[in-house]
Structure formats: structure tokens, C-alpha cells
Amino acid sequence: MEFRDLKKQYQLHKKEINEAIQAVLESTNFISGNQVKELERKLAEYVGAKHCITCANGTDALQLALMAWEIEPQDAVFVPDFTFFSSGEVVPLVGAVPVFVDIDRETYNIDLDSLKRAIEYVLHNTKLRPRVIVVVDLFGQPARYQEIREIAKEYDLLILEDAAQAFGGMIGEKKTCSFGDISTTSFFPAKPLGCYGDGGAVFTDDDVWAERLRSLCVHGKGSDKYDNIRIGMNSRLDTMQAAVLLQKLQFFEEEVEACNRVAAKYDERLSDAVKIPVVLDNMRSSWAQYTICLKDGEERERVTAQLQADGIPSAVYYRKPMHRQKAFADWSIEAVSCENTEYICERCLSLPFHPYMEDAEINAVCESIRKALG
């Protein structure tokens, strides 16, 4: 059984994907080919954003956003404690200070009360200047942006939406990558919309930021790549990846709907046995992961061992909170306690999940879990 079955996806769409790749090979326009611009246009249209700027990966996308805002030392950037390392890694990369915030135990997204406490702590107990909230749409579900926007307005903060795991998610009729002042996503192969290597994108409605982002992606270019007006990066999505993504975008909505059907089947079979994911009203998850929560760490190890014995893969996202990562020891400050993050890190377990899962596979996973739980 595959954890995320990219092989089946490729086999179903092999002809169109191969033709798209072959077209790039024949043109030999491997960098900044026409497919890149076409993809940016279609992604912006899909999301509902004015500008889409593609880049080399999702981590670069986050860093580019902070650079476009000229985030610098003595700036505080608030980051959920329960997320992938890159959500916080980019903050010290621009010289700023990450301040880790607890999560909501139900949705795993940023906790609003914890966020306000952290902002107040920074204002009254440090010389740092609060600047940005990094809002992660974890496992596919958007965060509570209406309330987050109110907090951002109250404290004059920018919102950076990290939708690396949530491209295709929705609140009402509005899609992820449209909720931040700048929003980002990743096209890592296992993401909801994935390419065949690394890739990322940045979205914004602001013309000035968009122009700056395009410059930063290519060594801070001005009128051309040999006219350098700022310090930038070398971060471009190559034409091959753009060609693959253009094909995948055509059937992407079908996959998101299929993922929601798979999630519903998991819910039905597991709701009386474990804590299943919670999707809030008026929201659609794009299901980067289907993550359950066990009673304690010992029970998680028992379930993991049983799944492995039955030939079923599983994964833990994430075993260690961000504030306990050694890399942040000299960078972050402890503004708030993160009990919910500690609790979830010890108990969460992600199961095999993709749009092409069959009922027999779902049943096998659920039966294995029930066997482990007795």
C-alpha cells in the first residue's frame, strides 16, 4: 500500500503528462519557458489572486514574502508551534525573531488566544517590533482567517498565509492562497498539487509587492537579469515542473473531491475508535494528510507497530514542537506555553491517504487500527 499513491496518479494521466514533458524537451526552453507564465496565470485565476509568482520551492516562497516586506532584525514573526520546520526557519534567515504560538487542539491550526497573548508579551516584555503572523493551513484545512484578520488589524500586523499543505482548500467560496496579505504554497510531489521535483508559488493582490517578488526571485533584477537593484535569490520554477503542473491542474478539482470522499469513509469507520480530524463548518480541506490522534504515546506506538506488521505505512507529523528544535535555541523567545502542541506531538498519526484509495485499502487500514486497539 502506498502512503500517497503518485504512481497510480501518473498511470491514469500518463499520456497527457508525457506529452507535456516531451514538449519541453523538444523546445529545450528549460528555464522561464512559456509554460511558467501560463501556469502563473492559471494559478492566479484558480485562487482568485491578482498576482502569482512561481519559485523554486515552498520554503523560498515564505522567505521571498518576508524579504518583500523587508522584515529585519528586531522584528517579531509569530509562527504556529506545530508545523513543518520551514514555516519558522525562514524567519532567522532574514534576521528576524520567531515567536512560537500554540495550536487549537481540534483543528491543529493556530490558537487565537495564544496568538494574542504572544503579541502582548512581545509588546510589553521585549524590544522587538511585532510585524507578521505566519498562518499555516495545516494538513489541508484553512485557518480561521476572519478572526485572525481582526487580530492583525488590531496590532497592525501583516498576514503571511502558509498554504503549503492546503492548496485547494476553501472557506465558503474563497480558496486558500487568497487569505494572506501575501500567501504561499508548495508543489512538493506529495502536496495536494504536486510536481515532479520541487516548486512553489507566492500570491498577492499588491502590485508593488508583486513587482518586488519577481525581482527577488532572480537575483534582485531590475530592467533585466544583469541590472541588479537589490539582494535577491536564485529561485525559479523550471519549465518542466510548470508543464507537469499545468496538466495536473486540469484534474485537480476532481482529486480534491475524491479526497473528501476518502476522508468521509475514514471518518465513518474510525470515529468511534480514535480522535478523527475536525473540519470546521463552511470549510473544505484539501487533505494533505489524514491525521488521527491516539490516547497517548504508548497507544500510538502500538498502532504504528500493528500497521507496519500489516504492511501499511504511516507517518508522524510532527514529533517535536518547533520551540524545542535545537536550531531555534539562539533565535526564538518563549512568550507563551504550548501545551496543546506538546499533547498533539505525542499522540498524532497520519494514515495512508490519496484520491485513488479503494474501499478495500481504507478498510484494511481501519481494521489494523482496531486490531491494535483491541
C-alpha positions in Angstrom: 0.0 0.0 0.0 1.3 3.5 -0.9 1.1 6.3 1.7 0.4 8.8 -1.1 0.0 7.0 -4.4 1.7 9.1 -7.1 2.3 6.0 -9.2 -1.5 5.5 -9.7 -2.0 9.1 -10.5 0.7 9.1 -13.2 -0.6 5.9 -14.8 -4.1 7.4 -15.1 -2.8 10.6 -16.7 0.4 9.2 -18.3 -0.3 10.3 -21.9 -1.0 14.0 -21.2 1.9 14.3 -18.7 4.4 12.6 -21.0 3.3 14.8 -23.9 3.8 17.9 -21.8 7.2 16.8 -20.7 8.2 15.9 -24.3 7.2 19.4 -25.5 9.6 21.0 -23.1 12.4 18.6 -24.1 11.9 19.4 -27.8 11.8 23.2 -27.2 14.9 23.0 -24.9 13.5 26.1 -23.1 14.1 24.6 -19.7 14.2 27.9 -17.7 11.4 30.5 -17.9 9.6 28.8 -20.8 6.1 29.8 -21.9 4.6 27.2 -19.6 5.8 29.1 -16.5 3.9 32.2 -17.4 0.8 30.2 -18.4 0.9 28.4 -15.1 1.2 31.6 -13.1 -1.9 33.0 -14.9 -3.9 29.9 -14.3 -2.9 29.5 -10.7 -3.8 33.2 -10.0 -7.2 32.6 -11.7 -7.9 29.4 -9.7 -7.0 31.0 -6.4 -8.6 34.4 -7.1 -5.5 36.4 -6.6 -4.2 39.3 -8.8 -0.6 38.0 -9.0 1.1 34.6 -8.9 4.9 34.4 -8.8 6.3 30.9 -9.0 9.6 30.0 -7.4 11.9 27.0 -6.7 10.1 25.6 -3.6 7.7 26.4 -0.8 10.4 27.4 1.7 11.7 30.0 -0.8 8.2 31.3 -1.2 7.9 32.1 2.5 11.4 33.7 2.6 10.6 35.8 -0.5 7.5 37.1 1.2 9.5 38.2 4.2 12.1 39.8 2.0 9.5 41.7 0.0 8.2 43.1 3.3 11.8 44.0 4.3 11.4 42.1 7.6 14.7 42.6 9.6 16.4 42.1 13.0 14.3 43.3 15.9 11.1 42.2 14.1 9.0 39.5 15.7 7.2 37.0 13.5 4.6 34.8 15.1 4.6 31.1 14.0 2.5 28.1 15.0 4.5 25.7 17.2 3.0 22.7 15.3 4.2 22.8 11.7 7.0 21.9 9.3 10.3 23.4 10.1 10.4 25.8 7.1 7.5 27.8 8.5 9.8 29.1 11.2 13.2 28.5 9.5 12.7 31.4 7.1 12.4 33.9 10.0 16.0 33.8 11.2 17.1 33.6 7.6 16.0 37.2 7.2 17.4 38.1 10.6 14.1 38.3 12.5 12.9 36.5 15.6 10.4 33.7 15.5 7.8 33.7 18.4 6.1 30.3 18.6 2.4 30.2 19.3 0.2 27.3 20.5 -2.4 25.5 18.3 -6.0 24.7 18.6 -6.3 21.0 19.8 -9.2 20.3 17.4 -8.0 21.7 14.1 -4.2 21.8 14.7 -4.2 25.4 13.3 -3.0 28.5 15.2 -4.8 29.2 18.5 -6.2 32.7 18.6 -6.0 33.3 22.4 -2.4 32.0 22.4 -1.6 34.4 19.5 -2.9 37.4 21.3 -1.0 36.5 24.5 2.2 36.2 22.5 1.7 39.5 20.8 1.0 41.2 24.1 4.1 39.6 25.7 6.4 40.9 22.9 4.9 44.4 23.2 5.3 44.6 26.9 8.4 42.5 27.7 10.8 42.9 24.7 12.2 45.5 22.4 11.0 43.6 19.4 8.5 45.0 16.9 5.6 42.7 16.1 5.4 42.5 12.3 4.0 39.3 10.8 1.7 36.4 11.6 2.6 33.2 9.7 -0.7 31.4 9.4 -0.3 27.7 8.5 -3.2 25.9 6.9 -2.2 22.6 8.4 -3.0 19.2 6.8 -5.2 20.9 4.2 -7.7 22.9 6.3 -7.7 26.7 6.2 -7.2 28.6 9.5 -9.8 30.9 11.0 -8.9 33.9 8.8 -11.8 36.2 9.8 -10.7 36.3 13.4 -7.0 36.3 12.5 -7.6 39.3 10.3 -9.2 41.2 13.2 -6.2 40.5 15.4 -3.8 41.6 12.6 -5.8 44.8 12.2 -5.8 45.5 16.0 -2.0 45.2 16.2 -1.1 46.4 12.7 0.4 43.1 11.6 0.9 41.5 8.2 -0.6 38.0 7.5 1.6 35.5 5.6 -0.5 32.5 4.7 1.5 29.3 4.5 -0.8 27.1 2.4 1.9 24.5 1.5 -0.4 21.7 2.6 -3.7 23.3 1.7 -3.8 24.3 -2.0 -7.4 23.7 -3.0 -8.9 24.2 0.5 -11.7 26.7 0.9 -13.7 28.9 3.3 -17.1 29.3 1.7 -16.4 30.1 -1.9 -12.9 31.5 -1.3 -9.8 29.4 -1.8 -6.6 29.1 0.1 -3.7 31.3 -1.1 -6.1 34.2 -1.1 -6.4 34.9 2.6 -3.0 36.4 3.4 -1.6 39.8 2.5 0.9 37.5 0.8 0.1 33.8 0.5 2.4 30.9 -0.4 2.2 27.2 -1.4 4.4 24.3 -2.2 4.4 21.9 -5.2 6.5 19.2 -3.5 5.4 15.9 -5.0 3.3 14.7 -2.0 1.4 18.0 -1.7 -2.2 18.3 -2.9 -1.0 19.8 -6.2 2.5 18.4 -6.6 5.0 18.5 -9.4 7.9 16.0 -10.2 10.5 17.8 -8.1 10.5 21.0 -6.1 8.4 24.0 -6.7 6.5 26.8 -5.0 4.4 29.9 -5.6 3.6 33.3 -4.0 0.3 35.1 -4.3 -0.7 38.7 -3.7 -3.1 41.4 -4.8 -0.5 44.1 -4.2 1.2 45.4 -7.4 4.3 46.8 -5.6 4.9 43.6 -3.6 4.4 41.5 -6.8 7.0 43.5 -8.7 9.4 43.2 -5.8 8.8 39.5 -5.6 9.6 39.0 -9.3 12.8 40.9 -8.8 13.8 39.0 -5.7 13.3 35.6 -7.4 16.0 36.4 -10.0 18.9 37.9 -8.0 17.2 41.2 -7.3 17.0 42.0 -11.0 15.9 45.4 -12.3 15.3 46.0 -16.0 17.0 42.7 -16.8 19.0 40.0 -15.0 22.2 41.9 -15.4 20.7 45.0 -13.8 20.7 44.2 -10.1 18.8 46.7 -7.9 18.6 44.6 -4.6 20.0 41.5 -3.0 17.8 38.6 -4.1 17.7 34.9 -4.6 18.0 32.4 -7.4 14.6 30.9 -7.0 12.7 30.0 -10.2 10.2 27.2 -11.1 11.7 25.4 -14.1 9.7 24.8 -17.3 9.4 21.1 -16.8 7.7 21.4 -13.5 5.4 24.1 -14.8 4.4 21.7 -17.7 3.6 18.9 -15.3 1.6 21.2 -13.0 -0.4 22.6 -16.0 -1.6 19.1 -16.7 -2.3 18.2 -13.1 -4.3 21.4 -12.6 -6.8 20.1 -15.1 -7.9 17.2 -12.9 -7.0 18.8 -9.6 -10.6 19.6 -8.5 -11.6 16.0 -9.2 -8.8 14.9 -6.9 -9.8 17.2 -4.1 -13.4 16.0 -4.2 -12.2 12.4 -4.2 -10.0 13.1 -1.2 -13.0 14.4 0.7 -14.9 11.2 -0.1 -12.0 9.1 1.2 -11.9 11.3 4.3 -15.6 10.7 4.9 -15.1 6.9 4.7 -12.2 7.1 7.2 -14.5 9.2 9.5 -17.3 6.7 9.3 -15.0 3.7 10.1 -12.9 5.3 12.8 -15.0 7.9 14.6 -15.9 5.6 17.5 -12.3 4.3 17.9 -9.9 7.3 17.7 -10.0 11.1 17.5 -10.6 11.9 13.9 -9.8 15.2 12.1 -12.2 18.0 12.6 -13.1 20.2 9.6 -15.0 23.3 10.6 -18.3 24.4 9.2 -18.1 26.3 5.8 -14.6 24.9 5.2 -13.2 22.5 2.7 -9.9 20.7 3.4 -7.7 19.6 0.5 -6.4 16.8 2.7 -2.6 16.8 2.5 -2.8 14.4 5.4 -5.4 12.4 7.3 -4.2 12.6 10.9 -5.8 10.8 13.8 -5.0 11.3 17.5 -4.4 8.4 19.9 -4.8 8.3 23.7 -1.1 8.6 24.4 2.3 7.9 23.0 2.2 4.3 24.0 -1.0 3.7 22.1 0.4 5.4 19.1 3.4 3.1 19.1 1.1 0.1 19.4 -1.0 1.2 16.4 2.1 2.1 14.4 3.6 -1.3 15.0 0.4 -3.1 14.0 0.1 -1.1 10.8 3.7 -1.9 10.0 3.1 -5.6 10.7 0.1 -5.5 8.3 2.2 -3.8 5.6 0.6 -0.4 6.0 2.7 2.7 6.0 2.1 5.6 8.5 3.9 8.8 9.5 4.1 11.2 12.4 3.8 14.9 11.6 5.4 16.2 13.9 7.3 14.5 16.7 8.9 17.7 18.2 7.4 21.1 18.7 9.1 24.0 16.9 10.1 25.7 20.2 12.1 22.6 21.1 14.1 22.4 17.9 17.8 22.9 18.6 18.2 25.2 15.6 16.0 27.8 17.2 17.7 27.8 20.6 19.5 31.1 20.0 16.7 32.7 18.0 13.3 32.3 19.4 11.8 33.7 22.7 9.4 31.8 24.9 6.4 34.1 25.0 3.6 31.6 25.7 3.4 27.9 26.8 2.4 25.5 24.0 0.7 22.6 25.9 -1.6 21.7 23.0 1.3 21.3 20.7 3.1 19.1 23.2 0.0 17.0 23.6 -0.6 16.5 19.8 3.1 15.8 19.1 2.9 12.8 21.4 -0.3 11.4 20.0 -0.9 12.3 16.3 -0.5 9.7 13.5 -1.1 10.2 9.8 -2.6 7.4 7.7 -2.3 6.4 4.0 -4.3 8.9 2.1 -4.8 9.9 -1.6 -7.6 10.4 -4.0 -7.2 7.0 -5.6 -7.7 4.9 -2.4 -10.1 2.0 -2.8 -12.6 0.8 -0.1 -10.6 -2.3 0.5 -7.5 -0.3 1.3 -9.4 2.0 3.6 -11.0 -1.0 5.3 -7.5 -2.7 5.8 -6.1 0.4 7.5 -9.1 0.7 9.8 -9.2 -2.9 10.7 -5.5 -2.8 11.5 -6.0 0.2 13.8 -8.9 -1.6 15.5 -6.9 -4.7 16.0 -4.1 -2.7 17.7 -6.7 -1.0 20.0 -8.3 -4.4 20.9 
